[in-house]
């Protein structure tokens, strides 16, 4: 039987950084939660290092863990932030998220795009699976037989009427156009993404996924936001 120290070393602090909120939870090696989800509003105007200091302070009050997994709302390559469309402070672009959060927390860190992280927790590992997140903007991740593909920023591609998926489906658009029109746009987006990717299964997450109230086809399902935190454990199972 592993000692308490050995057990805590395999626990993962999963951090989901969103455009409206930052969520944290510690999970064991089987991706079972060891605490309730902790959350605070995303401080959009704060520099990156100050945001990380908030995360590290919160982590000190959570169960012991030996590693950290982060989902970030933008393009992340080799632990470095390439784009940050939903966190406007300029310090995020080019920021070495793995290194700096590792220093703040005193733990090894792996970070990827937030939709990629949610996808790791949501997918079934068979065929082509597309994951989208509906929140401040639209996130996306594509998998084949459980393998994560290169990250594509579908959010910034034209969807309809010379507007991008972000512009037609993001939170600002939902508030502006109203419930019924937004629902129709989601229906059309599903059809468009089906043609684009020929997915076998589409998983829809994000804060606004629960607002979908029309009947979905059999190959489309809404997933819990907690799958993003489960994905943190699976991120550490991937080879690098």
BELQUI-V364425 format. One record per run of one state. SS is the DSSP state (@ for helix, = for strand, . for the rest). FROM is the first residue (numbers start at 0). TO is the last residue. Records with the same first field share a line. If there is no record, write none. Layout:
SS->FROM-TO ; FROM-TO
//
This chain:
.->0-2 ; 9-10 ; 17-19 ; 27-31 ; 33-36 ; 41-46 ; 59-65 ; 72-74 ; 77-78 ; 81-88 ; 92-94 ; 105-106 ; 122-126 ; 134-136 ; 144-145 ; 148-152 ; 156-156 ; 160-161 ; 169-169 ; 177-177 ; 197-199 ; 205-207 ; 211-218 ; 222-224 ; 235-239
@->3-8 ; 47-58 ; 89-91 ; 96-104 ; 113-121 ; 153-155 ; 164-168 ; 170-176 ; 178-196 ; 208-210 ; 225-234
=->11-16 ; 20-26 ; 32-32 ; 37-40 ; 66-71 ; 75-76 ; 79-80 ; 95-95 ; 107-112 ; 127-133 ; 137-143 ; 146-147 ; 157-159 ; 162-163 ; 200-204 ; 219-221
//
